[in-house]
Amino acid sequence: MMKHLKNVDNWLGGLQWLMYIFINTVVVPITMGAAFDLSQAEIVSTMQFSFILGGIACLMQVFIGHRRPIMDGPSGLWWGVLLALSSLAAAQGMPITEVGGSIATGLIITGILTVIIGLTGVGYYLEKLFNPSVMGVFMLLFGVSLCISFFKGMVGLPFGGGDGPTEIQIGPAILSFVIVILVLILTIRGSNKLSQYAMLIGIIVGWPAYLLLFGSDAQLTSGTASSLEIFWFPLGSPAWNIGIILTVVITGMLNLSKQYGSIKGTDPIYPDSPSTGKDYRNSFTITGIMTIIPGFLGLVPYSPFVSSIGFIQQTKIYERMPFIFGAIMFFVMGAIPQIGSFFTMIPLSVGCAVLFVSYVQLFGSAWDWFKLVEFNSLNIYRAAIPMFLGLVLMAIPGSAFASLPGYVQPLLSSGLLMGTIISIAMENFLNWDKVGTTISNNIGKNIEKEEPVNKL
């Protein structure tokens, strides 16, 4: 062990992993706090436990789960759906505590189901439902749903179920767009090292600029936490809104496909040690545990990040030890209350601007999946119907669904979930690979039979 501690490369690589894990985690508790009207003390607590559980999840996965250096953090899918559900409070007149309490109940149920899936190994069959067309639809709708929430945060509109201004805040909005442009320039035009830290640079520049121009965020108060404080069910006491619970459970099942992608995607990087069925089962079991605990603490559930593949390829850090160093340092950051309290002061608009750029890249992921599908003029409906329907549902105000039964409102008003579910149904009940093929072949034969046209 001493030789690993003395290895400078392990520390430098660990710092890079620390920054990567930190960037993908730090804004999540702030946005959740704003969406669910949490107090400053509750936001500080969720920030600290996000760091602590993030470090623990990474270490459990690398030692017991998939055994690879893949970040385990607040799942983007979970995050997007929970933020969307928070908007139900304002749109449908539902108490935000009922929404949060039902989410907590759903997370605990989903976590238990995920543990069972991990222990029994049936997750392999669930993965078969997600072919390239489904994944393309899902990735596109996922990116749009998150970017809608981030854009609201950028321009100062209510971020979820919380009260707030109903008009765009011009000052913060202009600064947010400046940060977006800065991060884009660093990402597109910067060197590999510079582009790697574009998000972090955006926060470092945007945070003091916001304080200089607009002062402290209204949602934050002065003072720092001196001890680690636990708030049980900060989103709301356990509640039983069937529609919300069903939506949460479906989200958990959809999230398993992303987990498959993150593990399977690293197989080419480690050809000498391909992932096994045991690795998947252990990883799913850990993810189930890391879904149950957030239900009690008001956190976004954890799962392996697909984007870790790109980070490994870009940094060339293939060994596990630097990742372990980074995870331990991240855990220590959460265990020190003053650090968690400090990072809750990041202005919401600055964090949303940085994340907006990050999640716009999901268009590329959707495009890569769609390129694996051979589309024609008829089978294009396999992607167009669920994708456009999902986008249309996102554009309809949540209050419009108030006439429907309460238990289906959360599900039917979610463009992301409805689009994905319809795509899964269409792909698994129809053989789209043959649709349009016969017609195309007949047209081709008729063209071949036609006499050439005499030119004058």
C-alpha positions in Angstrom: 0.0 0.0 0.0 2.9 2.4 0.8 4.1 2.2 -2.8 0.7 3.3 -4.0 0.7 6.2 -1.6 4.2 7.3 -2.7 3.3 7.1 -6.4 2.8 10.7 -7.6 0.8 9.6 -10.6 -1.9 8.1 -8.3 -2.3 11.4 -6.5 -2.4 13.4 -9.8 -4.8 11.0 -11.4 -6.9 10.9 -8.2 -7.2 14.7 -8.3 -8.5 14.5 -11.9 -11.0 11.9 -10.8 -12.0 14.0 -7.8 -12.7 17.0 -10.1 -14.7 14.9 -12.5 -16.8 13.3 -9.7 -17.2 16.7 -8.0 -18.4 18.5 -11.2 -21.0 15.9 -11.9 -22.3 16.0 -8.3 -22.1 19.5 -6.8 -25.0 21.1 -8.6 -27.5 18.3 -8.0 -28.3 19.0 -4.4 -28.6 22.8 -5.1 -31.1 22.2 -7.9 -33.1 19.6 -5.9 -33.2 22.1 -2.9 -34.5 24.8 -5.1 -37.1 22.5 -6.7 -38.5 21.1 -3.4 -38.2 24.3 -1.3 -35.6 22.9 1.1 -34.2 25.1 3.9 -30.5 26.1 3.8 -29.7 23.6 6.5 -31.4 20.8 4.5 -29.5 21.8 1.4 -26.2 21.7 3.3 -27.1 18.2 4.6 -28.0 16.9 1.2 -24.8 18.3 -0.2 -22.7 16.6 2.4 -24.4 13.3 2.1 -24.2 13.5 -1.7 -20.4 13.7 -1.4 -20.2 11.0 1.3 -22.5 8.5 -0.4 -20.9 9.3 -3.8 -17.5 8.3 -2.4 -18.9 5.2 -0.8 -20.7 4.1 -4.0 -17.6 4.5 -6.1 -15.5 2.4 -3.7 -18.2 -0.3 -3.4 -18.5 -0.6 -7.2 -14.7 -0.7 -7.8 -14.1 -3.3 -5.1 -17.3 -5.4 -5.1 -19.4 -4.4 -8.1 -18.2 -4.0 -11.6 -14.6 -3.6 -10.4 -13.8 -0.9 -12.9 -12.9 2.9 -12.5 -16.4 4.1 -13.4 -17.9 7.0 -11.5 -21.0 6.2 -9.5 -23.0 9.4 -9.0 -26.5 11.0 -9.0 -28.1 9.5 -12.1 -29.0 12.0 -14.7 -32.2 10.1 -15.6 -33.3 10.1 -12.0 -32.4 13.7 -11.7 -34.4 14.8 -14.7 -37.5 12.8 -13.7 -37.5 14.0 -10.1 -37.1 17.6 -11.2 -40.0 17.1 -13.7 -42.2 15.6 -10.9 -41.5 18.6 -8.7 -43.2 20.8 -11.2 -46.5 18.9 -10.5 -46.9 20.8 -7.2 -47.2 24.1 -8.9 -49.0 22.9 -12.1 -51.6 20.7 -10.5 -52.0 22.3 -7.0 -50.4 19.3 -5.3 -48.5 20.0 -2.0 -44.7 19.8 -2.7 -44.3 17.6 0.4 -46.8 15.0 -1.1 -44.8 14.9 -4.3 -41.5 14.5 -2.3 -42.9 12.0 0.1 -44.3 9.9 -2.8 -40.9 10.1 -4.5 -39.2 8.8 -1.3 -41.6 5.9 -1.1 -41.1 5.1 -4.7 -37.3 5.2 -4.3 -37.3 2.7 -1.5 -39.6 0.3 -3.4 -37.5 0.7 -6.6 -34.3 0.1 -4.6 -35.7 -3.1 -3.2 -36.7 -4.3 -6.7 -33.3 -3.4 -8.0 -31.6 -5.4 -5.3 -33.8 -8.4 -6.2 -32.9 -8.0 -9.9 -29.3 -7.9 -9.0 -29.4 -11.0 -6.8 -31.4 -13.0 -9.2 -29.7 -11.9 -12.4 -33.0 -11.1 -14.3 -31.7 -7.7 -15.3 -30.2 -9.3 -18.4 -33.6 -9.8 -19.9 -34.7 -6.3 -19.2 -31.7 -5.1 -21.2 -33.1 -6.8 -24.3 -36.0 -4.4 -24.4 -33.6 -1.4 -25.2 -32.6 -1.7 -28.8 -30.8 1.2 -30.6 -34.0 2.9 -31.6 -35.3 3.0 -28.1 -32.0 4.3 -26.8 -32.0 7.0 -29.4 -35.5 8.2 -28.5 -34.6 8.0 -24.8 -31.3 9.9 -25.0 -32.9 12.8 -27.0 -35.9 13.1 -24.8 -33.7 12.8 -21.7 -31.5 15.7 -22.9 -34.4 17.9 -23.8 -36.2 17.4 -20.4 -33.1 18.3 -18.4 -32.2 21.3 -20.6 -35.7 22.7 -20.1 -35.2 22.6 -16.3 -31.7 24.1 -16.6 -32.8 26.8 -18.9 -35.4 27.9 -16.4 -32.7 28.0 -13.7 -30.5 30.1 -16.1 -33.1 32.8 -16.6 -34.4 32.9 -13.0 -37.7 31.2 -13.4 -39.1 28.9 -10.7 -37.0 25.7 -10.7 -39.7 23.0 -10.1 -42.3 23.3 -7.5 -40.9 26.3 -5.7 -42.4 29.8 -5.8 -40.5 32.5 -7.6 -40.6 35.2 -10.3 -42.8 34.6 -13.3 -40.7 36.7 -15.6 -37.2 36.3 -16.9 -34.5 37.9 -14.7 -32.5 39.8 -17.3 -29.3 40.3 -15.3 -28.7 36.6 -14.3 -29.9 35.4 -17.7 -27.3 37.5 -19.5 -24.6 36.2 -17.2 -25.8 32.7 -17.7 -25.5 33.0 -21.5 -22.0 34.4 -21.1 -21.0 31.4 -19.1 -22.6 29.1 -21.7 -20.5 30.8 -24.4 -17.3 30.6 -22.3 -17.8 26.9 -21.6 -18.6 26.2 -25.2 -15.5 28.0 -26.4 -13.3 26.1 -23.9 -14.9 22.8 -24.9 -14.7 23.3 -28.7 -11.5 25.4 -29.1 -9.5 24.6 -26.0 -6.8 22.0 -25.7 -7.6 18.5 -24.3 -6.6 19.5 -20.8 -8.5 22.8 -21.0 -11.6 21.3 -22.4 -11.6 18.6 -19.8 -12.0 21.3 -17.1 -14.4 23.6 -19.0 -17.3 23.0 -16.6 -15.1 23.7 -13.6 -13.7 26.8 -15.1 -17.2 28.0 -15.9 -18.1 27.6 -12.2 -14.9 29.3 -11.0 -15.5 32.3 -13.3 -19.3 32.5 -13.0 -19.6 32.2 -9.2 -17.6 35.4 -8.3 -19.0 37.2 -11.2 -22.5 36.5 -10.0 -21.7 37.6 -6.4 -20.0 40.8 -7.8 -23.0 41.8 -9.9 -26.0 40.5 -7.9 -24.8 39.7 -4.4 -25.6 36.5 -2.6 -28.4 34.2 -3.9 -31.7 34.9 -2.2 -32.2 31.2 -1.5 -29.1 31.1 0.7 -28.3 32.3 4.1 -25.0 33.2 5.8 -23.2 30.9 8.1 -21.7 27.5 7.8 -22.5 24.1 9.3 -20.3 23.0 12.2 -21.4 19.4 12.3 -22.9 16.7 10.1 -26.7 16.9 10.5 -29.1 14.3 9.2 -32.6 15.2 8.0 -34.8 12.2 7.5 -37.2 12.5 4.5 -36.4 16.2 3.7 -38.5 16.1 0.5 -41.5 15.1 2.5 -42.8 12.4 4.8 -43.6 9.1 3.0 -46.8 9.4 1.0 -48.7 7.1 -1.4 -49.5 9.0 -4.6 -49.7 5.9 -6.9 -49.0 7.8 -10.0 -45.8 9.3 -8.7 -44.7 6.0 -7.2 -45.4 4.2 -10.5 -43.4 6.8 -12.4 -40.5 6.4 -10.0 -40.5 2.6 -10.4 -40.6 2.8 -14.2 -37.7 5.3 -14.1 -35.7 2.8 -12.0 -36.2 0.1 -14.5 -35.2 2.4 -17.4 -32.1 3.4 -15.5 -30.8 -0.2 -15.6 -30.3 0.1 -19.3 -27.9 3.0 -18.7 -26.1 0.9 -16.2 -25.6 -1.8 -18.7 -24.2 0.7 -21.2 -21.7 2.1 -18.7 -20.3 -1.3 -17.8 -20.5 -2.9 -21.3 -19.0 0.2 -22.8 -15.7 -0.2 -20.9 -15.2 -3.8 -22.2 -13.1 -2.6 -25.2 -10.9 -0.6 -22.8 -10.2 -3.7 -20.7 -10.1 -6.6 -23.3 -8.1 -8.8 -20.9 -10.8 -8.8 -18.2 -14.3 -8.6 -19.8 -17.2 -8.0 -17.5 -19.0 -11.2 -16.2 -22.5 -12.0 -15.1 -21.3 -11.8 -11.5 -20.1 -8.2 -12.1 -23.5 -7.1 -13.4 -25.3 -8.8 -10.5 -23.1 -7.3 -7.9 -23.2 -3.9 -9.5 -27.0 -3.9 -9.7 -27.3 -5.0 -6.1 -25.1 -2.0 -5.0 -27.2 0.3 -7.2 -30.3 -1.0 -5.4 -28.8 -0.1 -2.0 -27.8 3.3 -3.3 -31.4 3.9 -4.4 -32.9 2.9 -1.0 -30.7 5.2 1.1 -31.4 8.4 -1.0 -35.1 7.7 -0.4 -34.5 8.4 3.3 -32.1 11.3 2.8 -33.8 13.2 -0.1 -31.0 12.5 -2.6 -30.9 11.6 -6.3 -30.2 7.8 -6.6 -26.7 6.7 -7.7 -25.7 4.6 -10.7 -22.6 4.2 -12.9 -22.0 7.1 -15.4 -21.7 6.3 -19.1 -19.7 9.5 -19.6 -16.9 7.9 -17.5 -15.9 6.0 -20.7 -15.0 9.3 -22.4 -13.2 10.5 -19.3 -11.0 7.4 -19.2 -10.2 7.6 -22.9 -9.4 11.3 -22.7 -7.2 11.2 -19.6 -5.6 7.8 -20.4 -6.0 6.9 -16.7 -6.8 3.2 -17.0 -5.7 2.0 -13.5 -8.1 1.6 -10.6 -5.8 3.1 -7.9 -6.1 6.8 -9.0 -9.9 6.3 -9.1 -9.8 4.9 -5.6 -7.8 7.9 -4.4 -10.3 10.3 -6.0 -13.3 8.5 -4.4 -11.7 8.6 -0.9 -10.9 12.3 -1.3 -14.5 13.0 -2.4 -15.8 11.1 0.7 -13.5 13.2 3.0 -14.9 16.4 1.4 -18.4 15.3 2.5 -17.3 14.4 5.9 -16.1 18.0 6.6 -19.2 20.0 7.2 -17.7 23.4 6.3 -16.9 22.1 2.7 -20.5 21.0 2.1 -21.8 24.3 3.5 -19.4 26.3 1.2 -20.5 24.6 -2.0 -24.2 25.2 -1.4 -23.5 28.9 -2.1 -23.0 28.3 -5.8 -25.6 30.4 -7.5 -28.3 28.3 -9.1 -28.2 30.1 -12.5 -24.4 29.5 -12.7 -24.7 25.8 -12.1 -27.6 25.5 -14.5 -25.6 27.3 -17.3 -22.7 24.9 -16.9 -24.9 21.8 -16.9 -26.9 23.1 -19.9 -23.8 22.9 -22.1 -22.9 19.4 -20.7 -26.3 17.8 -21.3 -26.7 19.4 -24.8 -24.1 16.8 -25.8 -26.7 14.1 -25.3 -27.9 14.9 -28.8 -24.6 13.2 -30.0 -25.4 10.1 -28.0 -28.9 10.0 -29.5 -27.5 10.5 -33.0 -25.0 7.6 -32.5 -27.8 5.2 -31.5 -30.0 6.3 -34.5 -27.1 5.7 -36.9 -27.3 2.0 -35.9 -30.9 1.9 -37.3 -31.6 1.6 -41.0 -34.5 4.0 -41.5 -36.7 4.3 -44.6 -39.8 6.3 -45.5 -42.1 3.9 -43.6 -40.2 2.6 -40.6 -39.2 6.1 -39.6 -42.4 6.1 -37.5 -40.7 3.7 -35.1 -38.7 6.7 -33.8 -40.8 9.7 -35.0 -44.0 8.8 -33.1 -42.5 8.3 -29.6 -40.0 11.1 -30.0 -42.5 13.8 -31.2 -45.2 12.6 -28.8 -42.7 13.0 -25.9 -41.7 16.5 -27.1 -45.4 17.5 -27.4 -46.2 16.3 -23.9 -43.2 18.4 -22.6 -44.7 21.5 -24.2 -48.2 21.0 -22.6 -48.6 22.7 -19.2 -48.9 20.3 -16.3 -52.2 21.9 -15.3 -53.8 20.6 -18.5 -53.7 17.0 -17.1 -55.7 18.0 -14.0 -58.9 16.5 -15.6 -57.3 13.0 -15.7 -57.4 10.6 -12.7 -54.7 11.6 -10.2 -52.9 8.2 -10.3 -52.1 8.6 -14.0 -51.3 12.3 -14.1 -47.5 12.0 -13.2 -46.9 9.3 -15.8 -49.0 10.7 -18.7 -47.6 14.2 -18.2 -44.0 13.1 -18.4 -42.8 13.3 -22.0 -39.6 11.5 -21.2 -41.3 8.4 -19.7 -44.2 8.3 -22.1 -42.0 8.6 -25.2 -39.7 5.9 -23.9 -42.5 3.5 -22.9 -44.2 3.9 -26.3 -40.9 3.4 -28.1 -40.3 0.1 -26.1 -43.8 -1.0 -27.0 -43.5 -0.2 -30.7 -40.1 -1.9 -31.0 -41.0 -5.1 -29.2 -44.5 -5.7 -30.8 -43.7 -4.8 -34.4 -40.9 -6.1 -36.7 -39.8 -2.7 -38.0 -36.8 -4.1 -39.9 -39.2 -5.5 -42.6 -41.5 -2.5 -42.8 -40.9 -0.7 -46.1 -38.2 -3.1 -47.3 -40.5 -5.0 -49.6 -41.8 -1.8 -51.2 -38.3 -0.5 -51.7 -37.2 -3.7 -53.3 -40.2 -3.7 -55.7 -39.5 -0.1 -56.7 -35.9 -1.0 -57.4 -36.9 -3.9 -59.6 -39.3 -1.8 -61.6 -36.7 0.8 -62.2 -34.3 -1.8 -63.5 -37.0 -3.1 -65.9 -37.7 0.4 -67.4 -36.4 1.1 -70.8 -33.8 3.8 -71.0 -35.1 7.2 -72.2 -33.8 8.3 -75.6 -32.0 11.5 -75.5 -32.7 14.0 -78.3 
